[in-house]
Amino acid sequence: MRRSVITATGSYLPERILTNDELSKMVDTTDEWIVARSGITQRHIAADDELTSDLATHAAKAALEMAGLKPDDIDLIVLATATPDETFPATATVVQKNLGMTRGFAFDIQAVCTGFLYALATADNFVKSGQATRALVIGAETFSRILDWEDRTTCVLFADGAGAVILEAEDGEGTSDDRGILTSHLHSDGEKHDLLYVDGGPSSTQTTGYLRMEGREVFRHAVNNLASVVHEAMEATGLTTDDIDWLVPHQANKRIIDGTGRKLKLDPEKVVLTVDKHGNTSAASVPLALDEAVRDGRIKRGQLLLLEAMGGGFTWGSALVRW
């Protein structure tokens, strides 16, 4: 059975760090208030001249370096973002140009915070079908550009960053012991639109708009949906949550991550947590957390990883990966 194996990771965070104390001078909030409700102590903010494509390119180059590959070794780029450089063309094609990649194809996917998992599942299917042998999957965001900096319920949560992985085709036995992506599950529910959205766009207001969120409702749905999609992955493979070595969740809010972990009866020591220093970087958060845990040696060959996320739409999903 042809599998998509993650052979390398990469990430990039903008140089500027915005602390809770600095935010308290911009909006009516405090460090204690932010930490108690989200677990976030700081976040990275892109420079005025940094675009989403710039962040994505840095992360892509780091992944290529880890894999020992050249840009033209890649067949496909799938970039997940809700904050593209332009309405068109796809930001993925800008990354393709920046890398000097002269072959293959590139496109964007928009599923907000679940975007990286949508992109990973899409690239996985291209690899499994034989249409691509190597794929570069990126999550990159400049969410600071769509925040209302007078709204303390949202501007304290979101931030900028990029993460990337490289998928390569490898033959497996078709069992849960294979390396690579074992299963992925994606969902959406358009009826929940008004709970998390941006109040603008080319077709509606001809402006970018600002992020709007009903935090309590999002929290309630997030814990239930994320636990459900994890169980779905377990049922599809015959594995149990006891088999999971690492949960690599979307870094939206520490309370959501803790609540999901409790619902799954997972040891907190098995959860990769970066939200405290990265904030919610939307589609970038899962690959950012993954890259950190790979590079610091926590994630080891043969371990079982569960990736999960939920975002506006609502969208949510999971991927079970043997490292």
C-alpha positions as CSV (number, residue, x, y, z in Angstrom):
1,M,0.0,0.0,0.0
2,R,1.3,3.4,-1.0
3,R,1.6,5.7,2.1
4,S,2.5,9.4,2.5
5,V,5.3,9.6,5.1
6,I,6.3,12.9,6.7
7,T,10.0,13.0,6.2
8,A,10.7,16.6,7.3
9,T,9.3,19.6,9.1
10,G,10.0,23.3,9.2
11,S,8.7,26.5,10.8
12,Y,9.1,30.2,11.0
13,L,8.0,32.8,13.5
14,P,8.3,36.6,12.9
15,E,10.9,38.4,14.9
16,R,8.6,40.7,16.8
17,I,7.2,39.4,20.0
18,L,4.1,41.0,21.5
19,T,3.7,40.3,25.2
20,N,0.5,40.4,27.3
21,D,1.9,43.4,29.2
22,E,2.3,45.3,26.0
23,L,-1.2,44.4,24.9
24,S,-2.6,45.7,28.2
25,K,-1.3,49.1,27.2
26,M,-3.2,48.8,23.9
27,V,-6.6,47.4,25.0
28,D,-8.5,47.0,28.3
29,T,-6.9,43.7,29.5
30,T,-4.3,42.3,31.8
31,D,-1.7,39.5,31.7
32,E,-3.7,37.6,34.4
33,W,-6.9,37.9,32.4
34,I,-5.3,36.6,29.1
35,V,-3.5,33.7,30.8
36,A,-6.5,32.6,32.8
37,R,-8.7,32.4,29.7
38,S,-6.3,31.2,27.1
39,G,-2.9,30.2,28.6
40,I,-1.2,32.7,26.2
41,T,1.7,34.8,27.5
42,Q,3.1,36.1,24.2
43,R,2.7,35.9,20.4
44,H,4.6,36.8,17.3
45,I,3.5,39.5,14.9
46,A,4.7,39.9,11.3
47,A,6.6,43.0,10.3
48,D,4.9,45.5,8.1
49,D,6.8,44.3,5.1
50,E,6.3,40.6,5.8
51,L,3.7,38.8,3.8
52,T,2.1,35.4,4.4
53,S,4.1,34.1,1.5
54,D,7.3,35.2,3.2
55,L,6.5,33.3,6.3
56,A,5.5,30.3,4.3
57,T,8.7,30.4,2.3
58,H,10.9,30.5,5.4
59,A,9.1,27.4,6.8
60,A,9.3,25.6,3.5
61,K,13.1,26.2,3.2
62,A,13.6,24.8,6.7
63,A,11.7,21.7,5.8
64,L,13.6,21.2,2.5
65,E,16.9,21.6,4.4
66,M,15.9,19.0,6.9
67,A,14.9,16.6,4.1
68,G,18.0,17.3,2.1
69,L,15.9,18.1,-0.9
70,K,15.9,20.8,-3.6
71,P,12.8,22.8,-4.6
72,D,12.5,20.9,-7.9
73,D,12.4,17.6,-6.1
74,I,8.8,18.7,-5.0
75,D,5.8,17.8,-7.2
76,L,3.1,19.7,-5.3
77,I,2.7,22.6,-2.9
78,V,-0.6,22.8,-0.9
79,L,-0.7,25.9,1.3
80,A,-3.4,26.4,3.9
81,T,-4.2,30.0,4.8
82,A,-7.0,32.3,5.6
83,T,-4.8,35.4,5.1
84,P,-3.5,35.2,1.6
85,D,-1.2,37.8,0.1
86,E,-3.8,38.7,-2.5
87,T,-7.3,37.7,-3.6
88,F,-5.5,35.9,-6.4
89,P,-3.3,34.3,-7.5
90,A,-2.8,31.6,-4.9
91,T,-0.2,32.4,-2.3
92,A,1.2,28.9,-2.9
93,T,2.3,30.0,-6.4
94,V,4.2,32.9,-4.8
95,V,6.0,30.4,-2.5
96,Q,6.7,28.3,-5.6
97,K,8.4,31.3,-7.2
98,N,10.2,32.3,-4.1
99,L,11.7,28.8,-3.8
100,G,12.8,28.8,-7.4
101,M,10.6,25.7,-8.1
102,T,10.1,25.4,-11.9
103,R,7.9,22.3,-12.1
104,G,4.9,20.7,-10.4
105,F,1.8,22.6,-9.3
106,A,0.7,24.7,-6.3
107,F,-2.6,25.9,-4.8
108,D,-4.2,27.2,-1.6
109,I,-6.7,25.7,0.7
110,Q,-8.9,27.7,3.0
111,A,-10.4,26.0,6.1
112,V,-9.2,28.5,8.7
113,C,-7.7,26.8,11.7
114,T,-8.3,23.3,10.3
115,G,-6.6,24.4,7.1
116,F,-3.4,22.4,7.6
117,L,-5.3,19.2,8.2
118,Y,-7.3,19.8,5.1
119,A,-4.1,20.5,3.2
120,L,-2.4,17.4,4.6
121,A,-5.3,15.1,3.7
122,T,-5.5,16.6,0.2
123,A,-1.7,16.1,-0.4
124,D,-2.0,12.6,1.1
125,N,-4.6,11.7,-1.5
126,F,-2.4,13.1,-4.4
127,V,0.5,11.0,-3.1
128,K,-1.5,7.8,-2.6
129,S,-3.1,8.1,-6.0
130,G,0.3,8.4,-7.7
131,Q,-0.2,12.0,-9.0
132,A,2.6,13.2,-6.8
133,T,5.7,11.6,-5.2
134,R,6.7,14.4,-2.9
135,A,4.5,17.2,-1.6
136,L,5.2,20.3,0.5
137,V,2.3,21.1,2.8
138,I,2.3,24.5,4.5
139,G,0.1,26.3,7.0
140,A,0.9,30.1,7.1
141,E,-1.0,33.0,8.5
142,T,-0.7,36.8,9.2
143,F,-3.8,37.0,11.4
144,S,-2.6,40.2,12.9
145,R,-3.9,41.9,9.6
146,I,-7.5,40.9,10.3
147,L,-7.8,41.6,14.0
148,D,-9.8,44.4,15.5
149,W,-7.1,45.7,18.0
150,E,-9.9,47.3,20.1
151,D,-11.6,44.0,20.7
152,R,-10.0,42.4,23.7
153,T,-11.9,39.1,23.2
154,T,-10.1,38.4,19.9
155,C,-6.9,40.5,19.5
156,V,-5.3,38.8,22.5
157,L,-5.7,35.3,21.1
158,F,-4.4,35.3,17.5
159,A,-1.0,35.7,16.0
160,D,1.3,35.1,13.0
161,G,3.6,32.2,11.9
162,A,4.1,29.4,9.4
163,G,4.9,25.7,9.6
164,A,5.6,23.1,6.9
165,V,6.0,19.4,6.3
166,I,7.3,17.3,3.4
167,L,5.4,14.2,2.4
168,E,7.1,11.4,0.4
169,A,5.6,8.3,-1.1
170,E,6.7,5.0,0.6
171,D,5.3,1.5,0.3
172,G,3.7,0.1,3.4
173,E,2.0,-3.2,4.4
174,G,-1.5,-1.5,4.8
175,T,-1.5,-1.9,8.6
176,S,-1.4,0.5,11.5
177,D,2.3,-0.3,12.0
178,D,3.1,1.4,8.6
179,R,4.9,4.7,8.7
180,G,3.0,7.7,7.3
181,I,-0.5,9.0,7.4
182,L,-2.8,6.1,8.5
183,T,-6.1,7.9,8.3
184,S,-7.6,11.4,8.2
185,H,-11.1,12.7,8.9
186,L,-12.5,16.0,7.9
187,H,-15.8,17.7,8.7
188,S,-17.6,21.0,8.4
189,D,-20.9,22.6,9.5
190,G,-21.8,25.8,7.7
191,E,-24.7,26.5,10.1
192,K,-22.2,27.7,12.7
193,H,-20.9,30.5,10.4
194,D,-21.9,33.3,12.7
195,L,-19.9,31.9,15.7
196,L,-16.5,32.5,14.1
197,Y,-16.0,34.5,10.9
198,V,-14.5,37.7,9.3
199,D,-17.0,40.4,8.5
200,G,-15.7,41.3,5.1
201,G,-14.5,40.0,1.7
202,P,-14.3,40.8,-2.0
203,S,-17.9,39.7,-2.8
204,S,-19.6,41.2,0.3
205,T,-18.0,44.4,1.5
206,Q,-15.0,44.7,-0.9
207,T,-12.8,45.0,2.2
208,T,-10.7,42.6,4.2
209,G,-12.9,42.9,7.4
210,Y,-12.2,41.8,11.0
211,L,-12.4,38.6,12.8
212,R,-15.5,38.1,15.0
213,M,-16.0,35.3,17.5
214,E,-18.6,34.1,20.0
215,G,-15.9,32.6,22.3
216,R,-18.1,30.6,24.7
217,E,-20.0,28.9,21.9
218,V,-16.8,28.1,20.0
219,F,-15.2,26.6,23.2
220,R,-18.2,24.4,23.8
221,H,-18.3,23.0,20.2
222,A,-14.5,22.7,20.0
223,V,-14.1,20.3,22.9
224,N,-16.9,18.0,21.7
225,N,-16.0,18.1,18.0
226,L,-12.3,17.5,18.6
227,A,-12.9,14.6,21.0
228,S,-15.3,13.1,18.5
229,V,-12.9,13.3,15.5
230,V,-10.2,11.7,17.6
231,H,-12.4,8.7,18.4
232,E,-13.2,8.5,14.7
233,A,-9.6,8.1,13.9
234,M,-9.3,5.4,16.5
235,E,-12.3,3.5,15.2
236,A,-11.0,3.6,11.6
237,T,-7.7,2.0,12.6
238,G,-8.6,-0.3,15.5
239,L,-6.3,1.6,17.8
240,T,-7.1,3.2,21.1
241,T,-6.1,6.5,22.7
242,D,-3.7,4.5,24.9
243,D,-1.7,3.8,21.7
244,I,-1.2,7.6,21.1
245,D,2.3,8.7,21.9
246,W,1.7,12.4,21.1
247,L,-1.4,14.6,20.7
248,V,-0.4,17.5,18.5
249,P,-3.5,19.8,18.7
250,H,-4.5,23.1,17.1
251,Q,-3.1,25.7,19.5
252,A,-6.2,27.8,20.0
253,N,-6.6,27.9,23.7
254,K,-5.0,26.0,26.6
255,R,-8.4,25.4,28.2
256,I,-9.7,23.8,25.0
257,I,-6.6,21.6,24.7
258,D,-6.9,20.6,28.4
259,G,-10.6,19.9,28.0
260,T,-10.1,17.7,24.9
261,G,-7.3,15.8,26.7
262,R,-9.5,15.1,29.7
263,K,-12.3,13.9,27.5
264,L,-9.9,11.5,25.8
265,K,-8.3,10.5,29.1
266,L,-4.9,11.4,27.8
267,D,-1.9,12.0,30.0
268,P,-1.1,15.7,29.8
269,E,2.6,14.7,29.3
270,K,1.6,13.4,25.9
271,V,0.3,16.7,24.6
272,V,2.5,19.1,22.6
273,L,1.7,22.6,23.9
274,T,3.0,25.8,22.2
275,V,0.0,28.1,22.6
276,D,1.6,29.9,25.6
277,K,4.3,31.4,23.4
278,H,2.8,31.3,19.9
279,G,-0.8,32.2,20.5
280,N,-3.4,31.0,18.0
281,T,-1.7,31.0,14.6
282,S,-4.7,29.3,12.8
283,A,-3.6,27.0,10.0
284,A,0.1,27.4,11.1
285,S,-0.4,26.1,14.7
286,V,-0.3,22.4,14.1
287,P,2.8,22.3,11.9
288,L,4.5,24.9,14.2
289,A,3.9,22.6,17.2
290,L,4.9,19.5,15.3
291,D,8.2,21.1,14.1
292,E,9.1,22.1,17.7
293,A,8.5,18.6,19.1
294,V,10.4,17.0,16.2
295,R,13.4,19.3,16.5
296,D,13.7,19.0,20.3
297,G,13.7,15.2,20.1
298,R,10.3,14.5,21.8
299,I,8.8,12.9,18.7
300,K,10.7,9.7,17.7
301,R,10.7,7.3,14.8
302,G,7.8,4.8,15.0
303,Q,5.7,6.8,17.5
304,L,2.0,7.4,16.9
305,L,0.8,11.0,16.5
306,L,-2.7,12.4,16.5
307,L,-3.1,15.8,14.9
308,E,-6.4,17.6,15.3
309,A,-7.9,21.1,14.8
310,M,-11.1,23.1,14.6
311,G,-11.8,26.4,13.0
312,G,-14.3,28.8,11.5
313,G,-16.9,27.4,9.2
314,F,-17.1,25.4,11.4
315,T,-14.4,23.0,10.1
316,W,-12.7,20.3,12.1
317,G,-10.6,17.3,11.4
318,S,-7.9,14.8,12.5
319,A,-5.0,12.9,11.1
320,L,-3.3,9.8,12.6
321,V,0.3,9.6,11.7
322,R,3.0,7.0,12.4
323,W,6.3,8.9,12.6
